[in-house]
């Protein structure tokens, strides 16, 4: 009889536990759903006045667990430590709550299991502790970063490589919000510091991957450079600069240590600046030569510019500070063109600037080509044989003609404000024709792509009609404005004045 009573009691306890445990299913957005559509599910168990919540991934692995006084999905009031897990079973974060408020210790980890947050929250919502960012965690982050917080305010930022005690910089923010940055070199050797306050200062730049010293600059109290040293990635001195009371110098070396340039400065007391006078001025960016200016008697006589790969891009030759000619080079070192100047103005030859290629003949622009980033032709503008107008053709990225237009040339060889006869093409064939004077459409119509769709301008008597279309081609706005009352301050979408750029700038 006693055995029978015990068995009955055990069955009652088990039945109570089973009944006390509830299961709810959720979709990927944590909205309630049915079991066959679920991505997560929740089990809740009564624990005295609290409820134990356990959330699971679809495959049954634990996603979250914690106690709550109110387990309502989306409105949980947690109490105590709550832990979240990755699908692989690693701890993602641990947060401490008190009656639904985040109070106490909080830790978070990245996908690799590294600590990214270790802070303690107070009842007033402020927190103190550490936050980490890792150099391989996201694009554009070149160093590991540790930020120390006090009452939610960052008080110290440490930028470091693999060892936080090794090469690094430490920026400390004071109560007056002035900062002091301490710089460390190889094996954590202290180099010096710089502040945002008055006094002598120091700035150190670093290479990344691995972290190495790129440049050390020291400044006087007045903010002028006292001395500077630039290093290659291998640690070799590439450039050293020193400014004394009356003069200064900058010496440049190659990777082997051979001196390749030496520039002399003279101090001008009246203007309080150091003027370069004789020698070669090398500009170096992250161990790469970006430009060289050669000085004679205080003036630049030759200026060289190099591309991002260190190849000579052009040479400019000057006399008495006036440009005489520019030589442009291809990446393989061959001469592309020589542009001669007259009275410091381009005269004969071809100029290469960015995506533009401009041909000058006797001081007049005879041809302009503009290219897309992939080097396909965007537009070409040609001066006609009589030098009375420019004929322009605009292409899309596939080489199909979009517009052609003719612009008159003034007596001094310059364009008027945008005045042109325009033909618009659709699928390579002429479609719309229009004329524009001083940016105001005079006849016909033209359709332009915009970031939000398209706009169409049409002249109707004394009115300019404007139609706006969305990306689906649906008309969303239609207005008309007197041609003599154009608003230069109108928004881009509602602007009815035309410019050349409207035809060149294409939204894909």
DAZI-V700916 format. One record per residue. N is the residue number from 1. RES is the residue in one letter. SS is DSSP state (helix for helix, strand for strand, loop for the rest). OMEGA is omega in radians with two decimals (999 if undefined). D_FIRST is the distance of its C-alpha to the first C-alpha in Angstrom with 1 decimal. Layout:
n = <N:N>
res = <RES:RES>
ss = <SS:SS>
omega = <OMEGA:OMEGA>
d_first = <D_FIRST:D_FIRST>
This chain:
n = <1:2:3:4:5:6:7:8:9:10:11:12:13:14:15:16:17:18:19:20:21:22:23:24:25:26:27:28:29:30:31:32:33:34:35:36:37:38:39:40:41:42:43:44:45:46:47:48:49:50:51:52:53:54:55:56:57:58:59:60:61:62:63:64:65:66:67:68:69:70:71:72:73:74:75:76:77:78:79:80:81:82:83:84:85:86:87:88:89:90:91:92:93:94:95:96:97:98:99:100:101:102:103:104:105:106:107:108:109:110:111:112:113:114:115:116:117:118:119:120:121:122:123:124:125:126:127:128:129:130:131:132:133:134:135:136:137:138:139:140:141:142:143:144:145:146:147:148:149:150:151:152:153:154:155:156:157:158:159:160:161:162:163:164:165:166:167:168:169:170:171:172:173:174:175:176:177:178:179:180:181:182:183:184:185:186:187:188:189:190:191:192:193:194:195:196:197:198:199:200:201:202:203:204:205:206:207:208:209:210:211:212:213:214:215:216:217:218:219:220:221:222:223:224:225:226:227:228:229:230:231:232:233:234:235:236:237:238:239:240:241:242:243:244:245:246:247:248:249:250:251:252:253:254:255:256:257:258:259:260:261:262:263:264:265:266:267:268:269:270:271:272:273:274:275:276:277:278:279:280:281:282:283:284:285:286:287:288:289:290:291:292:293:294:295:296:297:298:299:300:301:302:303:304:305:306:307:308:309:310:311:312:313:314:315:316:317:318:319:320:321:322:323:324:325:326:327:328:329:330:331:332:333:334:335:336:337:338:339:340:341:342:343:344:345:346:347:348:349:350:351:352:353:354:355:356:357:358:359:360:361:362:363:364:365:366:367:368:369:370:371:372:373:374:375:376:377:378:379:380:381:382:383:384:385:386:387:388:389:390:391:392:393:394:395:396:397:398:399:400:401:402:403:404:405:406:407:408:409:410:411:412:413:414:415:416:417:418:419:420:421:422:423:424:425:426:427:428:429:430:431:432:433:434:435:436:437:438:439:440:441:442:443:444:445:446:447:448:449:450:451:452:453:454:455:456:457:458:459:460:461:462:463:464:465:466:467:468:469:470:471:472:473:474:475:476:477:478:479:480:481:482:483:484:485:486:487:488:489:490:491:492:493:494:495:496:497:498:499:500:501:502:503:504:505:506:507:508>
res = <X:X:X:X:X:X:X:X:X:X:X:X:X:X:X:X:X:X:X:X:X:X:X:X:X:X:X:X:X:X:X:X:X:X:X:X:X:X:X:X:X:X:X:X:X:X:X:X:X:X:X:X:X:X:X:X:X:X:X:X:X:X:X:X:X:X:X:X:X:X:X:X:X:X:X:X:X:X:X:X:X:X:X:X:X:X:X:X:X:X:X:X:X:X:X:X:X:X:X:X:X:X:X:X:X:X:X:X:X:X:X:X:X:X:X:X:X:X:X:X:X:X:X:X:X:X:X:X:X:X:X:X:X:X:X:X:X:X:X:X:X:X:X:X:X:X:X:X:X:X:X:X:X:X:X:X:X:X:X:X:X:X:X:X:X:X:X:X:X:X:X:X:X:X:X:X:X:X:X:X:X:X:X:X:X:X:X:X:X:X:X:X:X:X:X:X:X:X:X:X:X:X:X:X:X:X:X:X:X:X:X:X:X:X:X:X:X:X:X:X:X:X:X:X:X:X:X:X:X:X:X:X:X:X:X:X:X:X:X:X:X:X:X:X:X:X:X:X:X:X:X:X:X:X:X:X:X:X:X:X:X:X:X:X:X:X:X:X:X:X:X:X:X:X:X:X:X:X:X:X:X:X:X:X:X:X:X:X:X:X:X:X:X:X:X:X:X:X:X:X:X:X:X:X:X:X:X:X:X:X:X:X:X:X:X:X:X:X:X:X:X:X:X:X:X:X:X:X:X:X:X:X:X:X:X:X:X:X:X:X:X:X:X:X:X:X:X:X:X:X:X:X:X:X:X:X:X:X:X:X:X:X:X:X:X:X:X:X:X:X:X:X:X:X:X:X:X:X:X:X:X:X:X:X:X:X:X:X:X:X:X:X:X:X:X:X:X:X:X:X:X:X:X:X:X:X:X:X:X:X:X:X:X:X:X:X:X:X:X:X:X:X:X:X:X:X:X:X:X:X:X:X:X:X:X:X:X:X:X:X:X:X:X:X:X:X:X:X:X:X:X:X:X:X:X:X:X:X:X:X:X:X:X:X:X:X:X:X:X:X:X:X:X:X:X:X:X:X:X:X:X:X:X:X:X:X:X:X:X:X:X:X:X:X:X:X:X:X:X:X:X:X:X:X:X:X:X:X>
ss = <loop:helix:helix:helix:helix:helix:helix:helix:helix:helix:helix:helix:helix:helix:helix:helix:helix:helix:helix:helix:loop:strand:strand:strand:strand:strand:loop:loop:loop:loop:loop:strand:loop:loop:helix:helix:helix:loop:loop:strand:strand:strand:strand:strand:strand:strand:strand:loop:loop:strand:strand:strand:strand:strand:strand:strand:strand:loop:loop:loop:loop:strand:strand:strand:strand:strand:strand:strand:strand:strand:loop:loop:loop:loop:loop:loop:strand:strand:loop:strand:strand:strand:strand:strand:strand:loop:loop:loop:loop:loop:strand:strand:strand:strand:strand:strand:strand:strand:loop:loop:strand:strand:strand:strand:strand:strand:strand:strand:strand:loop:loop:loop:loop:loop:strand:strand:strand:strand:strand:strand:strand:loop:loop:loop:loop:loop:strand:strand:strand:strand:strand:strand:strand:loop:loop:loop:loop:loop:loop:loop:loop:loop:loop:strand:strand:strand:strand:strand:strand:strand:loop:loop:strand:strand:strand:strand:strand:strand:strand:strand:loop:loop:loop:loop:loop:loop:loop:strand:strand:strand:strand:strand:strand:loop:loop:loop:loop:loop:strand:strand:strand:strand:strand:strand:loop:helix:helix:helix:loop:strand:strand:strand:strand:strand:strand:loop:loop:loop:loop:loop:strand:strand:strand:strand:strand:strand:strand:loop:loop:loop:loop:strand:strand:strand:strand:strand:strand:strand:strand:loop:loop:loop:loop:loop:strand:strand:strand:strand:strand:strand:strand:loop:loop:loop:loop:loop:strand:strand:strand:strand:strand:strand:strand:loop:loop:loop:strand:strand:strand:strand:strand:strand:strand:loop:loop:loop:loop:loop:strand:strand:strand:strand:strand:strand:strand:strand:strand:strand:loop:loop:loop:loop:strand:strand:strand:strand:strand:strand:strand:strand:strand:strand:strand:strand:strand:loop:loop:strand:strand:strand:strand:strand:strand:strand:strand:strand:loop:loop:strand:strand:strand:strand:strand:strand:strand:strand:loop:loop:loop:loop:loop:strand:strand:strand:strand:strand:strand:strand:strand:loop:loop:strand:strand:strand:strand:strand:strand:strand:strand:loop:loop:loop:loop:loop:strand:strand:strand:strand:strand:strand:strand:strand:loop:loop:strand:strand:strand:strand:strand:strand:strand:strand:strand:loop:loop:strand:strand:strand:strand:strand:strand:loop:loop:strand:strand:strand:strand:strand:strand:strand:strand:loop:loop:loop:loop:loop:strand:strand:strand:strand:strand:strand:strand:loop:loop:loop:loop:loop:strand:strand:strand:strand:strand:strand:strand:loop:loop:loop:loop:loop:strand:strand:strand:strand:strand:strand:strand:strand:strand:loop:loop:loop:loop:loop:strand:strand:strand:strand:strand:strand:strand:strand:strand:strand:strand:strand:loop:loop:strand:strand:strand:strand:strand:strand:strand:strand:strand:loop:loop:strand:strand:strand:strand:strand:strand:strand:strand:strand:strand:strand:loop:loop:strand:strand:strand:strand:strand:strand:strand:strand:loop:loop:strand:strand:strand:strand:strand:strand:strand:loop:loop:loop:loop:loop:strand:strand:strand:strand:strand:strand:strand:strand:loop:loop:loop:loop:loop:loop:loop:loop:loop:loop:loop:loop:loop:loop:loop:loop:loop:helix:helix:helix:helix:helix:loop:loop:loop:loop>
omega = <3.13:-3.14:3.13:3.13:-3.14:-3.14:3.13:3.13:3.14:3.13:3.12:3.13:3.14:-3.13:3.11:-3.14:-3.14:-3.12:-3.08:-3.09:-3.12:-3.14:3.13:-3.08:-3.11:3.05:-3.07:3.11:-3.13:2.98:-3.12:-3.12:3.13:-3.06:-3.08:-3.13:-3.00:3.00:3.07:2.97:-3.05:3.00:3.12:-3.13:3.14:3.08:-3.08:3.14:-3.10:3.11:3.06:3.11:3.00:3.07:-3.08:2.94:-3.09:-3.09:3.07:3.10:-3.07:3.12:-3.13:3.02:3.12:3.13:3.14:3.04:3.06:-3.07:-3.11:-3.12:-3.12:-3.14:-3.09:3.02:-3.05:3.10:-3.11:-3.08:3.08:-3.08:3.07:-3.07:3.04:3.09:3.13:3.10:3.11:3.10:3.13:3.07:3.06:-3.05:3.13:-3.10:2.99:-3.12:3.06:3.14:3.14:-3.12:-3.14:-3.02:3.09:3.09:3.06:-3.08:3.09:-3.07:3.13:3.14:-3.13:-3.14:3.09:3.10:3.09:-3.02:3.07:-3.13:3.02:-3.12:-3.13:3.10:3.11:-3.12:3.05:-3.14:-3.01:3.01:-3.06:2.94:-3.06:-2.98:3.13:-3.05:-3.12:-3.10:3.10:3.09:-3.03:-3.08:2.94:-3.10:3.04:3.10:3.05:-3.12:2.96:-3.09:3.09:-3.13:3.09:-3.09:3.14:3.10:3.14:3.08:-3.00:3.14:-3.13:-3.11:-3.09:3.07:-3.10:-3.12:-3.01:2.90:-3.13:3.13:-3.09:-3.14:-3.13:3.14:3.09:3.13:2.94:-3.09:2.98:3.11:3.10:-3.08:3.14:-3.13:-3.12:3.12:3.06:3.14:-3.11:-3.10:-3.07:-3.08:3.05:-3.11:3.04:3.12:-3.13:3.09:3.10:-3.04:-3.10:3.07:3.09:3.04:-3.08:2.87:3.07:3.04:-0.01:3.13:3.12:3.13:3.09:-3.11:3.02:3.11:3.08:-3.05:3.02:-3.14:-3.13:3.11:3.13:-3.12:3.10:3.07:-3.08:3.08:3.07:-3.08:2.99:3.13:3.12:3.10:3.13:3.08:3.10:-3.08:3.04:-3.07:-3.14:3.12:3.11:-3.09:-3.08:-3.09:3.13:3.13:3.02:-3.13:-3.09:-3.11:2.99:-3.05:-3.13:-3.11:3.13:3.13:-3.13:3.13:3.10:-3.10:3.14:3.07:2.96:-3.09:3.07:-3.05:-3.08:-3.14:3.11:3.08:3.07:-3.11:3.04:-3.06:-3.09:3.02:-3.03:3.14:3.12:2.99:-3.06:3.09:-3.14:3.06:-3.13:3.08:3.14:3.11:3.05:3.02:3.13:-3.08:2.96:3.13:3.04:-3.14:3.06:3.09:3.09:3.11:-3.11:3.11:-3.10:3.13:-3.06:3.10:3.12:3.13:-3.14:-3.13:3.04:3.02:3.09:-3.13:-3.07:3.04:-3.07:3.11:3.13:-3.12:3.12:3.10:3.07:3.05:3.14:-3.06:3.01:-3.14:3.13:3.08:3.13:-3.13:3.11:-3.13:3.00:3.13:3.12:-3.13:3.03:-3.08:3.09:3.12:3.10:-3.03:3.13:3.12:-3.10:3.09:3.10:3.14:-3.13:3.14:-3.12:3.05:-3.02:-3.14:3.11:3.02:-3.13:3.06:-3.13:3.07:-3.13:-3.11:3.03:3.01:3.07:-3.03:2.98:-3.13:-3.14:3.07:2.98:-3.02:3.06:3.07:3.07:3.14:-3.10:3.03:-3.13:-3.03:-3.13:-3.11:3.13:-3.12:3.02:3.09:-3.03:3.04:-3.13:-3.09:2.95:-3.04:3.10:3.12:3.11:-3.13:3.08:-3.13:2.82:3.08:-3.11:-3.13:3.08:3.11:3.14:-3.08:-3.14:3.05:-3.13:3.07:2.91:2.93:-2.81:3.08:-3.01:2.96:-2.96:2.97:3.10:-3.11:3.04:-3.06:3.06:-3.12:-3.14:-3.12:-3.11:3.02:3.14:3.04:-3.09:3.06:-3.11:3.07:-3.11:3.13:-3.08:3.14:3.11:3.11:-3.13:-3.14:-3.08:3.02:3.05:3.14:-3.10:-3.11:3.14:2.99:-3.10:3.09:-3.14:3.10:3.09:-3.08:3.14:-3.08:2.93:-3.13:3.14:3.06:3.10:-3.12:3.06:-3.07:3.10:3.14:-3.13:3.11:-3.11:3.14:3.12:-3.12:3.03:-3.06:3.06:-3.10:-3.12:-3.08:-3.13:-3.11:-3.13:-3.10:3.14:3.11:-3.10:-3.11:-3.07:-3.13:3.12:3.04:-3.12:3.02:3.08:-3.09:3.12:-3.13:-3.11:-2.99:-3.04:3.08:-3.13:999>
d_first = <0.0:3.8:5.5:5.2:6.4:8.9:10.2:10.8:12.6:14.6:15.7:16.9:18.9:20.4:21.4:23.0:25.0:26.2:27.3:29.0:31.2:34.3:37.0:40.7:43.5:47.1:50.5:53.1:54.2:50.7:50.8:47.6:47.5:45.4:43.5:46.3:49.0:47.3:48.7:46.1:42.7:40.6:37.0:36.0:32.9:32.4:32.8:32.6:36.0:37.3:36.8:36.9:39.4:39.8:42.6:43.0:46.0:45.8:44.9:41.8:43.5:43.0:45.9:44.9:42.1:42.0:40.5:41.9:41.7:43.0:42.1:44.5:46.2:49.8:49.3:46.7:46.7:45.7:44.6:44.7:45.6:45.9:46.7:48.4:48.6:51.2:50.2:50.5:47.9:50.3:50.1:52.7:52.3:50.2:50.9:49.6:49.1:48.7:47.8:49.6:52.6:53.5:53.5:53.2:53.6:54.3:55.0:56.1:57.0:59.2:58.4:59.4:56.9:59.6:59.3:61.3:60.1:58.8:59.2:57.6:57.7:58.3:57.2:60.7:60.5:62.8:61.8:63.1:62.7:64.0:64.5:65.6:67.6:68.1:71.4:69.8:67.4:69.9:73.5:76.2:74.3:76.3:74.7:71.4:71.1:69.1:69.3:68.2:67.4:67.4:66.4:66.6:70.2:71.2:72.8:73.3:73.6:73.7:75.1:74.6:74.4:71.6:71.6:71.4:73.4:76.1:78.7:77.9:79.1:77.4:78.3:77.4:77.7:78.8:78.2:81.6:80.5:83.2:81.9:82.7:82.1:82.0:82.9:81.9:83.3:82.3:79.6:79.2:82.7:83.6:86.6:87.2:86.2:87.3:86.8:87.3:89.3:92.9:94.2:94.5:91.8:90.5:88.8:87.2:86.3:84.1:83.7:80.2:78.4:79.0:79.8:83.4:86.1:88.4:90.7:91.2:93.4:94.6:96.1:98.5:97.9:99.9:97.6:100.1:99.1:100.1:99.0:96.8:95.6:94.0:92.2:91.4:87.8:88.7:89.7:93.5:95.7:97.1:98.9:99.8:101.5:103.0:104.8:107.2:109.3:112.2:110.9:108.0:107.1:104.5:104.4:102.4:101.4:100.1:97.0:99.2:100.5:103.9:105.5:106.1:107.0:108.3:108.9:110.9:110.3:112.7:111.6:113.2:113.1:114.2:111.3:109.0:108.0:108.4:110.5:110.3:113.8:114.1:111.8:108.7:105.8:102.7:99.6:96.4:93.0:90.1:92.6:94.3:97.9:98.1:101.7:104.9:107.7:111.0:113.2:116.9:118.6:115.6:115.3:113.0:115.1:112.3:108.7:106.2:102.8:100.2:97.2:93.6:94.2:97.1:99.7:103.0:102.8:106.2:109.1:111.0:114.6:116.2:119.5:120.0:116.5:117.3:115.6:117.9:115.7:112.1:111.2:107.9:106.1:103.6:100.5:102.4:105.2:107.8:109.9:108.8:111.5:114.0:114.2:117.5:117.9:120.9:121.1:117.4:116.4:115.2:118.3:118.0:115.0:111.2:108.6:104.9:102.5:98.8:98.6:102.2:105.3:108.5:112.0:115.1:118.7:121.4:119.0:117.5:114.0:114.7:111.2:107.6:104.5:101.0:98.0:94.3:92.0:92.0:95.8:96.4:99.2:98.2:101.7:105.4:108.2:111.8:115.2:117.5:121.0:122.8:120.4:120.0:116.2:113.0:111.2:107.5:104.9:101.1:98.6:94.8:92.8:93.5:97.2:97.6:100.3:98.9:102.1:105.7:107.9:111.4:112.2:115.7:116.9:118.9:122.3:120.7:118.3:115.2:113.0:113.2:110.0:108.0:110.5:110.1:110.2:106.8:105.6:101.9:100.6:97.6:96.5:99.8:102.0:104.0:102.2:103.0:106.2:106.8:109.2:108.4:110.7:109.6:106.0:106.4:106.1:109.4:108.8:106.2:102.5:100.2:96.5:94.7:91.2:89.2:85.9:84.4:86.1:89.9:92.7:95.8:99.1:101.9:105.3:106.1:109.4:109.1:105.3:102.9:99.8:96.5:93.5:90.2:87.7:84.1:83.0:82.3:86.0:85.2:87.8:86.2:89.3:92.9:95.6:99.4:101.5:105.3:106.8:108.8:105.8:103.6:100.9:100.8:97.7:95.6:92.3:92.4:91.0:93.4:96.4:99.3:101.7:101.8:102.3:102.7:99.2:97.7:99.0:98.1:94.6:92.2:88.5:86.6>
